[in-house]
Amino acid sequence: NLSEIATTGGGEIAYDQGVSGDLLFAGQQDYWTFEGRAGDRVTIAMNGINMDSYLSLRSSGGITLTQNDDVDGSGTLDARISDFVLPEDGTYTIVASSFRSNSYGPYRLQLFKAEDN
């Protein structure tokens, strides 16, 4: 069950939650934060409307841990970070933006945590 909140400019996001945002100008970056624990396996998906979505994940110290602009190199406009294992407990930041500086618009962002087997 995915809960949905609507906001723009970023904010907080939780596991198994979806948010709607809107990149209003070229070069805008929205920052979404969540609390993670070492060993959590996360998947982050960004689906942009008429834009080339770009995702990056930063540690609580601001270090970029991973990034993606194409789902599995498929050439789509959606971005997805799949099964990334968080290295430490802390507040992580998802940066939602556009890969191309001249494209922007509304998007949906989803955050999932893999269940432990």
MOPAC internal coordinates of N, CA, C and O (Angstrom, degrees):
PM7 1SCF
backbone

  N    0.0000 0     0.00 0     0.00 0    0    0    0
  C    1.4534 1     0.00 0     0.00 0    1    0    0
  C    1.5245 1   109.49 1     0.00 0    2    1    0
  O    1.2310 1   121.37 1   -59.44 1    3    2    1
  N    1.3052 1   114.99 1   120.56 1    3    2    1
  C    1.4523 1   121.33 1  -177.54 1    5    3    2
  C    1.5200 1   108.64 1  -101.02 1    6    5    3
  O    1.2310 1   120.70 1   -60.51 1    7    6    5
  N    1.3295 1   116.27 1   119.49 1    7    6    5
  C    1.4686 1   117.98 1   174.53 1    9    7    6
  C    1.5183 1   107.58 1   -85.06 1   10    9    7
  O    1.2310 1   120.33 1   -29.54 1   11   10    9
  N    1.3038 1   116.97 1   150.46 1   11   10    9
  C    1.4701 1   121.65 1  -173.76 1   13   11   10
  C    1.5167 1   109.92 1  -124.00 1   14   13   11
  O    1.2310 1   120.76 1   -50.56 1   15   14   13
  N    1.3200 1   116.15 1   129.44 1   15   14   13
  C    1.4573 1   119.85 1   170.80 1   17   15   14
  C    1.5237 1   107.37 1  -126.11 1   18   17   15
  O    1.2310 1   120.38 1   -27.30 1   19   18   17
  N    1.2968 1   116.89 1   152.70 1   19   18   17
  C    1.4596 1   120.98 1   179.78 1   21   19   18
  C    1.5162 1   108.98 1  -119.17 1   22   21   19
  O    1.2310 1   121.02 1   -52.03 1   23   22   21
  N    1.2934 1   115.65 1   127.97 1   23   22   21
  C    1.4560 1   121.08 1   177.04 1   25   23   22
  C    1.5222 1   106.78 1  -159.15 1   26   25   23
  O    1.2310 1   120.26 1    -6.92 1   27   26   25
  N    1.2898 1   117.10 1   173.08 1   27   26   25
  C    1.4508 1   119.95 1   175.90 1   29   27   26
  C    1.5153 1   108.36 1  -136.73 1   30   29   27
  O    1.2310 1   120.56 1   -28.78 1   31   30   29
  N    1.3077 1   116.54 1   151.22 1   31   30   29
  C    1.4522 1   120.91 1   179.84 1   33   31   30
  C    1.5098 1   114.03 1    87.85 1   34   33   31
  O    1.2310 1   120.34 1   177.65 1   35   34   33
  N    1.3268 1   116.96 1    -2.35 1   35   34   33
  C    1.4494 1   119.89 1   178.11 1   37   35   34
  C    1.5125 1   112.16 1   101.85 1   38   37   35
  O    1.2310 1   121.54 1     7.74 1   39   38   37
  N    1.3266 1   114.66 1  -172.26 1   39   38   37
  C    1.4575 1   121.21 1  -176.97 1   41   39   38
  C    1.5129 1   108.99 1   151.26 1   42   41   39
  O    1.2310 1   120.87 1    32.36 1   43   42   41
  N    1.3216 1   115.95 1  -147.64 1   43   42   41
  C    1.4588 1   120.14 1   179.51 1   45   43   42
  C    1.5213 1   109.39 1  -100.63 1   46   45   43
  O    1.2310 1   121.37 1   -32.82 1   47   46   45
  N    1.3198 1   114.98 1   147.18 1   47   46   45
  C    1.4586 1   122.31 1   175.57 1   49   47   46
  C    1.5254 1   106.36 1  -136.07 1   50   49   47
  O    1.2310 1   120.35 1   -32.05 1   51   50   49
  N    1.3131 1   116.93 1   147.95 1   51   50   49
  C    1.4648 1   121.36 1   179.95 1   53   51   50
  C    1.5171 1   109.40 1  -120.56 1   54   53   51
  O    1.2310 1   120.96 1   -16.41 1   55   54   53
  N    1.3409 1   115.77 1   163.59 1   55   54   53
  C    1.4630 1   119.79 1   176.60 1   57   55   54
  C    1.5236 1   109.87 1   -54.62 1   58   57   55
  O    1.2310 1   121.30 1   -37.11 1   59   58   57
  N    1.3314 1   115.12 1   142.89 1   59   58   57
  C    1.4690 1   123.37 1   179.08 1   61   59   58
  C    1.5221 1   111.71 1    59.41 1   62   61   59
  O    1.2310 1   121.01 1  -142.01 1   63   62   61
  N    1.3186 1   115.66 1    37.99 1   63   62   61
  C    1.4535 1   120.96 1   177.38 1   65   63   62
  C    1.5254 1   109.21 1  -126.58 1   66   65   63
  O    1.2310 1   121.27 1   -30.70 1   67   66   65
  N    1.3172 1   115.18 1   149.30 1   67   66   65
  C    1.4548 1   121.54 1   174.15 1   69   67   66
  C    1.5146 1   109.04 1  -118.19 1   70   69   67
  O    1.2310 1   120.71 1   -34.75 1   71   70   69
  N    1.3234 1   116.24 1   145.25 1   71   70   69
  C    1.4603 1   121.46 1   177.16 1   73   71   70
  C    1.5245 1   108.66 1  -131.17 1   74   73   71
  O    1.2310 1   121.15 1   -25.78 1   75   74   73
  N    1.3113 1   115.40 1   154.22 1   75   74   73
  C    1.4542 1   121.64 1   174.48 1   77   75   74
  C    1.5167 1   108.04 1  -112.58 1   78   77   75
  O    1.2310 1   120.97 1   -43.16 1   79   78   77
  N    1.3058 1   115.74 1   136.84 1   79   78   77
  C    1.4590 1   120.82 1   178.27 1   81   79   78
  C    1.5100 1   109.87 1  -136.90 1   82   81   79
  O    1.2310 1   121.09 1    -1.94 1   83   82   81
  N    1.3136 1   115.52 1   178.06 1   83   82   81
  C    1.4551 1   120.71 1  -179.24 1   85   83   82
  C    1.5158 1   108.84 1  -149.02 1   86   85   83
  O    1.2310 1   121.27 1   -62.98 1   87   86   85
  N    1.3268 1   115.17 1   117.02 1   87   86   85
  C    1.4621 1   119.93 1   173.66 1   89   87   86
  C    1.5286 1   106.02 1   -84.60 1   90   89   87
  O    1.2310 1   120.39 1   -66.69 1   91   90   89
  N    1.3206 1   116.86 1   113.31 1   91   90   89
  C    1.4622 1   122.18 1  -170.50 1   93   91   90
  C    1.5207 1   113.96 1   -91.86 1   94   93   91
  O    1.2310 1   120.32 1   165.38 1   95   94   93
  N    1.3253 1   116.99 1   -14.62 1   95   94   93
  C    1.4657 1   119.30 1  -179.45 1   97   95   94
  C    1.5263 1   109.63 1  -151.91 1   98   97   95
  O    1.2310 1   120.98 1   -20.09 1   99   98   97
  N    1.3190 1   115.73 1   159.91 1   99   98   97
  C    1.4617 1   121.65 1  -179.57 1  101   99   98
  C    1.5177 1   110.17 1   -59.66 1  102  101   99
  O    1.2310 1   121.08 1   -45.13 1  103  102  101
  N    1.3315 1   115.54 1   134.87 1  103  102  101
  C    1.4560 1   120.55 1   176.72 1  105  103  102
  C    1.5178 1   115.05 1    85.85 1  106  105  103
  O    1.2310 1   120.16 1   176.90 1  107  106  105
  N    1.3390 1   117.29 1    -3.10 1  107  106  105
  C    1.4718 1   119.81 1   179.31 1  109  107  106
  C    1.5236 1   110.13 1   -66.14 1  110  109  107
  O    1.2310 1   120.91 1   -37.14 1  111  110  109
  N    1.3288 1   115.87 1   142.86 1  111  110  109
  C    1.4586 1   122.43 1   173.82 1  113  111  110
  C    1.5166 1   108.27 1  -126.80 1  114  113  111
  O    1.2310 1   120.26 1   -50.27 1  115  114  113
  N    1.3336 1   117.12 1   129.73 1  115  114  113
  C    1.4571 1   122.39 1   174.23 1  117  115  114
  C    1.5270 1   108.32 1  -100.84 1  118  117  115
  O    1.2310 1   120.83 1   -41.77 1  119  118  117
  N    1.3302 1   116.02 1   138.23 1  119  118  117
  C    1.4581 1   121.54 1  -176.95 1  121  119  118
  C    1.5236 1   109.46 1  -113.17 1  122  121  119
  O    1.2310 1   120.91 1   -58.83 1  123  122  121
  N    1.3295 1   115.86 1   121.17 1  123  122  121
  C    1.4643 1   122.79 1   179.96 1  125  123  122
  C    1.5141 1   107.90 1  -117.55 1  126  125  123
  O    1.2310 1   119.94 1   -53.29 1  127  126  125
  N    1.3228 1   117.72 1   126.71 1  127  126  125
  C    1.4632 1   120.54 1  -176.96 1  129  127  126
  C    1.5201 1   111.21 1  -111.56 1  130  129  127
  O    1.2310 1   121.54 1   -31.27 1  131  130  129
  N    1.3354 1   114.65 1   148.73 1  131  130  129
  C    1.4609 1   120.58 1   175.23 1  133  131  130
  C    1.5222 1   109.15 1  -148.36 1  134  133  131
  O    1.2310 1   121.56 1   -23.68 1  135  134  133
  N    1.3249 1   114.61 1   156.32 1  135  134  133
  C    1.4599 1   121.11 1   178.09 1  137  135  134
  C    1.5257 1   108.47 1   -91.25 1  138  137  135
  O    1.2310 1   120.86 1   -54.39 1  139  138  137
  N    1.3219 1   115.95 1   125.61 1  139  138  137
  C    1.4577 1   120.57 1   179.42 1  141  139  138
  C    1.5114 1   111.06 1  -125.33 1  142  141  139
  O    1.2310 1   121.39 1   -18.10 1  143  142  141
  N    1.3226 1   114.94 1   161.90 1  143  142  141
  C    1.4660 1   120.58 1   177.86 1  145  143  142
  C    1.5243 1   109.02 1  -120.88 1  146  145  143
  O    1.2310 1   121.04 1   -29.85 1  147  146  145
  N    1.3258 1   115.61 1   150.15 1  147  146  145
  C    1.4631 1   120.60 1   177.93 1  149  147  146
  C    1.5273 1   109.21 1   -53.06 1  150  149  147
  O    1.2310 1   120.63 1   -48.59 1  151  150  149
  N    1.3295 1   116.40 1   131.41 1  151  150  149
  C    1.4557 1   120.94 1   178.15 1  153  151  150
  C    1.5181 1   114.46 1    93.60 1  154  153  151
  O    1.2310 1   119.36 1   166.29 1  155  154  153
  N    1.3474 1   118.82 1   -13.71 1  155  154  153
  C    1.4680 1   120.08 1   175.41 1  157  155  154
  C    1.5281 1   108.95 1   -60.82 1  158  157  155
  O    1.2310 1   120.57 1   -45.89 1  159  158  157
  N    1.3370 1   116.51 1   134.11 1  159  158  157
  C    1.4691 1   121.56 1   175.12 1  161  159  158
  C    1.5185 1   107.92 1  -101.43 1  162  161  159
  O    1.2310 1   120.63 1   -66.20 1  163  162  161
  N    1.3296 1   116.39 1   113.80 1  163  162  161
  C    1.4551 1   120.68 1  -174.11 1  165  163  162
  C    1.5176 1   111.86 1  -113.42 1  166  165  163
  O    1.2310 1   121.54 1   -30.97 1  167  166  165
  N    1.3228 1   114.67 1   149.03 1  167  166  165
  C    1.4585 1   122.77 1   171.10 1  169  167  166
  C    1.5241 1   107.07 1  -125.95 1  170  169  167
  O    1.2310 1   121.15 1   -48.45 1  171  170  169
  N    1.3249 1   115.40 1   131.55 1  171  170  169
  C    1.4633 1   121.84 1  -179.53 1  173  171  170
  C    1.5223 1   107.23 1  -122.95 1  174  173  171
  O    1.2310 1   120.43 1   -50.63 1  175  174  173
  N    1.3254 1   116.78 1   129.37 1  175  174  173
  C    1.4638 1   121.17 1  -179.77 1  177  175  174
  C    1.5150 1   109.70 1  -124.42 1  178  177  175
  O    1.2310 1   120.83 1   -44.16 1  179  178  177
  N    1.3394 1   116.03 1   135.84 1  179  178  177
  C    1.4603 1   121.86 1   177.03 1  181  179  178
  C    1.5194 1   108.46 1  -127.09 1  182  181  179
  O    1.2310 1   120.83 1   -56.55 1  183  182  181
  N    1.3216 1   116.03 1   123.45 1  183  182  181
  C    1.4560 1   122.20 1   178.70 1  185  183  182
  C    1.5198 1   108.09 1  -117.66 1  186  185  183
  O    1.2310 1   120.90 1   -72.24 1  187  186  185
  N    1.3273 1   115.89 1   107.76 1  187  186  185
  C    1.4571 1   120.65 1  -179.65 1  189  187  186
  C    1.5160 1   111.00 1   -93.59 1  190  189  187
  O    1.2310 1   121.07 1   -27.95 1  191  190  189
  N    1.3248 1   115.55 1   152.05 1  191  190  189
  C    1.4552 1   121.63 1   175.30 1  193  191  190
  C    1.5291 1   107.59 1   -96.79 1  194  193  191
  O    1.2310 1   120.63 1   -65.31 1  195  194  193
  N    1.3300 1   116.41 1   114.69 1  195  194  193
  C    1.4712 1   121.73 1   178.89 1  197  195  194
  C    1.5232 1   113.72 1    58.20 1  198  197  195
  O    1.2310 1   120.67 1  -146.21 1  199  198  197
  N    1.3297 1   116.33 1    33.79 1  199  198  197
  C    1.4684 1   118.70 1   173.55 1  201  199  198
  C    1.5201 1   109.59 1  -149.47 1  202  201  199
  O    1.2310 1   121.36 1   -21.31 1  203  202  201
  N    1.3223 1   115.01 1   158.69 1  203  202  201
  C    1.4536 1   122.42 1   179.94 1  205  203  202
  C    1.5240 1   108.10 1   -89.29 1  206  205  203
  O    1.2310 1   120.77 1   -82.85 1  207  206  205
  N    1.3294 1   116.14 1    97.15 1  207  206  205
  C    1.4673 1   122.11 1  -175.34 1  209  207  206
  C    1.5251 1   111.88 1   -61.80 1  210  209  207
  O    1.2310 1   120.88 1   -34.69 1  211  210  209
  N    1.3217 1   115.92 1   145.31 1  211  210  209
  C    1.4635 1   121.61 1   177.94 1  213  211  210
  C    1.5222 1   108.39 1  -139.72 1  214  213  211
  O    1.2310 1   121.23 1   -53.34 1  215  214  213
  N    1.3284 1   115.26 1   126.66 1  215  214  213
  C    1.4664 1   122.57 1  -177.86 1  217  215  214
  C    1.5143 1   110.43 1  -118.18 1  218  217  215
  O    1.2310 1   120.69 1   -38.37 1  219  218  217
  N    1.3128 1   116.29 1   141.63 1  219  218  217
  C    1.4623 1   119.38 1   164.96 1  221  219  218
  C    1.5167 1   108.24 1  -140.32 1  222  221  219
  O    1.2310 1   121.45 1   -25.74 1  223  222  221
  N    1.3241 1   114.84 1   154.26 1  223  222  221
  C    1.4639 1   122.00 1  -178.68 1  225  223  222
  C    1.5179 1   107.72 1  -120.89 1  226  225  223
  O    1.2310 1   121.37 1   -53.62 1  227  226  225
  N    1.3388 1   114.97 1   126.38 1  227  226  225
  C    1.4604 1   120.85 1  -178.91 1  229  227  226
  C    1.5165 1   110.71 1  -114.53 1  230  229  227
  O    1.2310 1   121.41 1   -34.11 1  231  230  229
  N    1.3345 1   114.91 1   145.89 1  231  230  229
  C    1.4652 1   121.49 1   176.28 1  233  231  230
  C    1.5207 1   109.34 1   -74.14 1  234  233  231
  O    1.2310 1   120.87 1    -8.18 1  235  234  233
  N    1.3364 1   115.94 1   171.82 1  235  234  233
  C    1.4646 1   119.85 1   178.38 1  237  235  234
  C    1.5259 1   111.21 1   -61.57 1  238  237  235
  O    1.2310 1   120.18 1   157.23 1  239  238  237
  N    1.3296 1   117.26 1   -22.77 1  239  238  237
  C    1.4636 1   121.40 1   177.14 1  241  239  238
  C    1.5172 1   113.61 1   -86.40 1  242  241  239
  O    1.2310 1   120.30 1  -178.52 1  243  242  241
  N    1.3438 1   117.04 1     1.48 1  243  242  241
  C    1.4610 1   120.28 1   177.47 1  245  243  242
  C    1.5216 1   115.14 1    88.70 1  246  245  243
  O    1.2310 1   120.31 1  -174.66 1  247  246  245
  N    1.3302 1   117.01 1     5.34 1  247  246  245
  C    1.4707 1   121.26 1   179.75 1  249  247  246
  C    1.5302 1   109.20 1   -80.91 1  250  249  247
  O    1.2310 1   120.12 1   -47.81 1  251  250  249
  N    1.3510 1   117.37 1   132.19 1  251  250  249
  C    1.4586 1   120.56 1   175.45 1  253  251  250
  C    1.5251 1   109.07 1   -73.36 1  254  253  251
  O    1.2310 1   120.63 1   -60.17 1  255  254  253
  N    1.3320 1   116.41 1   119.83 1  255  254  253
  C    1.4645 1   122.29 1  -176.62 1  257  255  254
  C    1.5242 1   112.10 1   -92.17 1  258  257  255
  O    1.2310 1   120.29 1   142.30 1  259  258  257
  N    1.3290 1   117.06 1   -37.70 1  259  258  257
  C    1.4585 1   121.92 1  -179.59 1  261  259  258
  C    1.5198 1   108.11 1  -162.07 1  262  261  259
  O    1.2310 1   120.92 1   -20.39 1  263  262  261
  N    1.3448 1   115.85 1   159.61 1  263  262  261
  C    1.4602 1   120.51 1   178.73 1  265  263  262
  C    1.5151 1   109.55 1  -151.81 1  266  265  263
  O    1.2310 1   120.87 1   -18.08 1  267  266  265
  N    1.3367 1   115.95 1   161.92 1  267  266  265
  C    1.4576 1   120.20 1  -179.12 1  269  267  266
  C    1.5209 1   109.67 1  -159.32 1  270  269  267
  O    1.2310 1   120.84 1   -37.94 1  271  270  269
  N    1.3621 1   115.99 1   142.06 1  271  270  269
  C    1.4554 1   118.41 1   173.08 1  273  271  270
  C    1.5210 1   112.09 1  -126.80 1  274  273  271
  O    1.2310 1   119.51 1   174.43 1  275  274  273
  N    1.3222 1   118.55 1    -5.57 1  275  274  273
  C    1.4638 1   121.56 1   176.42 1  277  275  274
  C    1.5235 1   108.68 1  -137.74 1  278  277  275
  O    1.2310 1   120.73 1   -49.00 1  279  278  277
  N    1.3367 1   116.22 1   131.00 1  279  278  277
  C    1.4581 1   120.24 1   176.77 1  281  279  278
  C    1.5261 1   108.19 1   -61.39 1  282  281  279
  O    1.2310 1   120.03 1   -65.73 1  283  282  281
  N    1.3152 1   117.55 1   114.27 1  283  282  281
  C    1.4693 1   123.19 1   175.47 1  285  283  282
  C    1.5276 1   113.00 1    49.69 1  286  285  283
  O    1.2310 1   119.81 1  -147.15 1  287  286  285
  N    1.3277 1   117.97 1    32.85 1  287  286  285
  C    1.4564 1   121.00 1   178.18 1  289  287  286
  C    1.5161 1   113.79 1    65.64 1  290  289  287
  O    1.2310 1   120.53 1  -158.05 1  291  290  289
  N    1.3301 1   116.60 1    21.95 1  291  290  289
  C    1.4636 1   121.08 1  -174.12 1  293  291  290
  C    1.5202 1   113.50 1   -79.78 1  294  293  291
  O    1.2310 1   120.07 1   173.19 1  295  294  293
  N    1.3314 1   117.47 1    -6.81 1  295  294  293
  C    1.4530 1   120.14 1  -179.13 1  297  295  294
  C    1.5237 1   113.45 1    80.30 1  298  297  295
  O    1.2310 1   120.05 1  -172.94 1  299  298  297
  N    1.3369 1   117.51 1     7.06 1  299  298  297
  C    1.4634 1   119.83 1   177.31 1  301  299  298
  C    1.5273 1   109.73 1   -75.24 1  302  301  299
  O    1.2310 1   120.74 1    -8.55 1  303  302  301
  N    1.2973 1   116.20 1   171.45 1  303  302  301
  C    1.4628 1   121.00 1   178.76 1  305  303  302
  C    1.5246 1   112.16 1   -89.88 1  306  305  303
  O    1.2310 1   120.32 1   176.80 1  307  306  305
  N    1.3344 1   117.00 1    -3.20 1  307  306  305
  C    1.4625 1   120.90 1   179.02 1  309  307  306
  C    1.5218 1   110.16 1   -89.93 1  310  309  307
  O    1.2310 1   120.73 1   -26.98 1  311  310  309
  N    1.3195 1   116.22 1   153.02 1  311  310  309
  C    1.4658 1   121.96 1   179.23 1  313  311  310
  C    1.5169 1   109.09 1  -117.59 1  314  313  311
  O    1.2310 1   121.05 1   -32.06 1  315  314  313
  N    1.3380 1   115.60 1   147.94 1  315  314  313
  C    1.4637 1   119.70 1  -179.00 1  317  315  314
  C    1.5273 1   109.51 1  -153.53 1  318  317  315
  O    1.2310 1   121.42 1   -50.69 1  319  318  317
  N    1.3234 1   114.90 1   129.31 1  319  318  317
  C    1.4663 1   121.79 1   171.13 1  321  319  318
  C    1.5221 1   104.75 1  -106.69 1  322  321  319
  O    1.2310 1   120.61 1   -63.19 1  323  322  321
  N    1.3278 1   116.44 1   116.81 1  323  322  321
  C    1.4682 1   120.61 1  -172.23 1  325  323  322
  C    1.5155 1   112.37 1  -109.24 1  326  325  323
  O    1.2310 1   120.87 1   -46.09 1  327  326  325
  N    1.3325 1   115.94 1   133.91 1  327  326  325
  C    1.4583 1   123.36 1   171.77 1  329  327  326
  C    1.5223 1   113.43 1    48.78 1  330  329  327
  O    1.2310 1   120.85 1  -131.49 1  331  330  329
  N    1.3236 1   115.98 1    48.51 1  331  330  329
  C    1.4600 1   120.12 1   177.17 1  333  331  330
  C    1.5225 1   108.78 1   -87.36 1  334  333  331
  O    1.2310 1   120.44 1   -50.72 1  335  334  333
  N    1.3325 1   116.76 1   129.28 1  335  334  333
  C    1.4677 1   121.51 1  -178.82 1  337  335  334
  C    1.5288 1   108.98 1   -91.34 1  338  337  335
  O    1.2310 1   120.96 1   -59.53 1  339  338  337
  N    1.3358 1   115.78 1   120.47 1  339  338  337
  C    1.4612 1   120.32 1  -179.67 1  341  339  338
  C    1.5265 1   110.39 1   -69.79 1  342  341  339
  O    1.2310 1   120.19 1   -46.41 1  343  342  341
  N    1.3364 1   117.24 1   133.59 1  343  342  341
  C    1.4632 1   120.21 1  -174.72 1  345  343  342
  C    1.5232 1   115.13 1   -80.40 1  346  345  343
  O    1.2310 1   119.36 1   159.96 1  347  346  345
  N    1.3267 1   118.83 1   -20.04 1  347  346  345
  C    1.4636 1   120.12 1  -174.87 1  349  347  346
  C    1.5242 1   110.04 1  -156.76 1  350  349  347
  O    1.2310 1   121.02 1   -15.92 1  351  350  349
  N    1.3238 1   115.66 1   164.08 1  351  350  349
  C    1.4617 1   120.73 1   172.75 1  353  351  350
  C    1.5236 1   108.34 1   -70.57 1  354  353  351
  O    1.2310 1   120.14 1   -37.44 1  355  354  353
  N    1.3314 1   117.33 1   142.56 1  355  354  353
  C    1.4554 1   118.87 1   175.80 1  357  355  354
  C    1.5126 1   113.18 1   157.59 1  358  357  355
  O    1.2310 1   121.68 1     5.68 1  359  358  357
  N    1.3313 1   114.40 1  -174.32 1  359  358  357
  C    1.4571 1   122.16 1   178.30 1  361  359  358
  C    1.5246 1   108.28 1   -95.72 1  362  361  359
  O    1.2310 1   120.91 1   -61.05 1  363  362  361
  N    1.3134 1   115.87 1   118.95 1  363  362  361
  C    1.4596 1   122.18 1  -179.97 1  365  363  362
  C    1.5196 1   109.85 1  -102.04 1  366  365  363
  O    1.2310 1   120.85 1   -27.70 1  367  366  365
  N    1.3293 1   115.98 1   152.30 1  367  366  365
  C    1.4571 1   121.19 1   179.80 1  369  367  366
  C    1.5256 1   109.73 1  -120.79 1  370  369  367
  O    1.2310 1   121.29 1   -54.60 1  371  370  369
  N    1.3277 1   115.13 1   125.40 1  371  370  369
  C    1.4582 1   121.98 1   171.93 1  373  371  370
  C    1.5239 1   106.41 1   -94.94 1  374  373  371
  O    1.2310 1   120.58 1   -54.50 1  375  374  373
  N    1.3322 1   116.50 1   125.50 1  375  374  373
  C    1.4580 1   121.02 1   177.10 1  377  375  374
  C    1.5243 1   107.66 1  -103.19 1  378  377  375
  O    1.2310 1   120.74 1   -63.33 1  379  378  377
  N    1.3355 1   116.19 1   116.67 1  379  378  377
  C    1.4611 1   122.22 1   179.03 1  381  379  378
  C    1.5233 1   108.26 1  -103.74 1  382  381  379
  O    1.2310 1   121.02 1   -56.54 1  383  382  381
  N    1.3337 1   115.65 1   123.46 1  383  382  381
  C    1.4618 1   119.38 1  -179.45 1  385  383  382
  C    1.5176 1   108.76 1  -154.06 1  386  385  383
  O    1.2310 1   121.08 1     9.29 1  387  386  385
  N    1.3186 1   115.54 1  -170.71 1  387  386  385
  C    1.4611 1   121.18 1   179.63 1  389  387  386
  C    1.5187 1   109.56 1  -110.64 1  390  389  387
  O    1.2310 1   120.71 1   -40.09 1  391  390  389
  N    1.3404 1   116.25 1   139.91 1  391  390  389
  C    1.4592 1   120.73 1   179.64 1  393  391  390
  C    1.5274 1   110.57 1   -68.90 1  394  393  391
  O    1.2310 1   120.84 1   145.03 1  395  394  393
  N    1.3190 1   116.01 1   -34.97 1  395  394  393
  C    1.4663 1   120.45 1   179.32 1  397  395  394
  C    1.5223 1   108.93 1  -101.32 1  398  397  395
  O    1.2310 1   120.87 1   -48.37 1  399  398  397
  N    1.3153 1   115.95 1   131.63 1  399  398  397
  C    1.4650 1   120.06 1  -173.41 1  401  399  398
  C    1.5266 1   112.95 1   -65.39 1  402  401  399
  O    1.2310 1   120.10 1   159.67 1  403  402  401
  N    1.3384 1   117.42 1   -20.33 1  403  402  401
  C    1.4638 1   119.14 1  -176.81 1  405  403  402
  C    1.5187 1   113.22 1   -98.92 1  406  405  403
  O    1.2310 1   119.96 1  -171.21 1  407  406  405
  N    1.3312 1   117.68 1     8.79 1  407  406  405
  C    1.4709 1   118.69 1   178.90 1  409  407  406
  C    1.5188 1   109.93 1  -121.19 1  410  409  407
  O    1.2310 1   120.86 1   -42.85 1  411  410  409
  N    1.3239 1   115.97 1   137.15 1  411  410  409
  C    1.4500 1   122.28 1  -179.88 1  413  411  410
  C    1.5242 1   108.26 1  -160.27 1  414  413  411
  O    1.2310 1   120.78 1   -12.33 1  415  414  413
  N    1.3234 1   116.11 1   167.67 1  415  414  413
  C    1.4571 1   120.38 1  -178.50 1  417  415  414
  C    1.5133 1   111.08 1   155.25 1  418  417  415
  O    1.2310 1   120.72 1    12.51 1  419  418  417
  N    1.3434 1   116.23 1  -167.49 1  419  418  417
  C    1.4581 1   120.60 1  -178.38 1  421  419  418
  C    1.5378 1   112.11 1   -72.59 1  422  421  419
  O    1.2310 1   121.34 1   -25.41 1  423  422  421
  N    1.3143 1   115.04 1   154.59 1  423  422  421
  C    1.4710 1   120.05 1   178.45 1  425  423  422
  C    1.5181 1   109.99 1  -151.89 1  426  425  423
  O    1.2310 1   121.67 1   -15.97 1  427  426  425
  N    1.3448 1   114.41 1   164.03 1  427  426  425
  C    1.4592 1   122.22 1   170.58 1  429  427  426
  C    1.5189 1   107.35 1  -119.11 1  430  429  427
  O    1.2310 1   121.19 1   -39.12 1  431  430  429
  N    1.3129 1   115.33 1   140.88 1  431  430  429
  C    1.4613 1   121.58 1   179.58 1  433  431  430
  C    1.5149 1   107.84 1  -127.17 1  434  433  431
  O    1.2310 1   120.40 1   -45.14 1  435  434  433
  N    1.3382 1   116.85 1   134.86 1  435  434  433
  C    1.4637 1   121.40 1   179.59 1  437  435  434
  C    1.5181 1   109.42 1  -129.92 1  438  437  435
  O    1.2310 1   121.24 1   -36.75 1  439  438  437
  N    1.3359 1   115.23 1   143.25 1  439  438  437
  C    1.4601 1   122.09 1   179.74 1  441  439  438
  C    1.5274 1   108.44 1  -126.16 1  442  441  439
  O    1.2310 1   121.12 1   -55.28 1  443  442  441
  N    1.3208 1   115.46 1   124.72 1  443  442  441
  C    1.4669 1   121.16 1   179.76 1  445  443  442
  C    1.5169 1   109.80 1  -124.94 1  446  445  443
  O    1.2310 1   121.10 1   -30.93 1  447  446  445
  N    1.3210 1   115.49 1   149.07 1  447  446  445
  C    1.4568 1   121.47 1   171.77 1  449  447  446
  C    1.5124 1   108.09 1  -118.36 1  450  449  447
  O    1.2310 1   120.66 1   -49.86 1  451  450  449
  N    1.3311 1   116.34 1   130.14 1  451  450  449
  C    1.4601 1   120.63 1   178.57 1  453  451  450
  C    1.5310 1   109.63 1   -67.00 1  454  453  451
  O    1.2310 1   120.89 1   -42.91 1  455  454  453
  N    1.3084 1   115.90 1   137.09 1  455  454  453
  C    1.4671 1   119.99 1   177.11 1  457  455  454
  C    1.5126 1   109.02 1   -74.96 1  458  457  455
  O    1.2310 1   120.88 1   -38.18 1  459  458  457
  N    1.3034 1   115.91 1   141.82 1  459  458  457
  C    1.4730 1   120.25 1   176.38 1  461  459  458
  C    1.5209 1   109.67 1   -70.71 1  462  461  459
  O    1.2310 1   120.90 1   -44.93 1  463  462  461
  N    1.3138 1   115.89 1   135.07 1  463  462  461
  C    1.4712 1   120.14 1  -179.70 1  465  463  462
  C    1.5200 1   110.76 1   -82.88 1  466  465  463
  O    1.2310 1   120.10 1   180.00 1  467  466  465

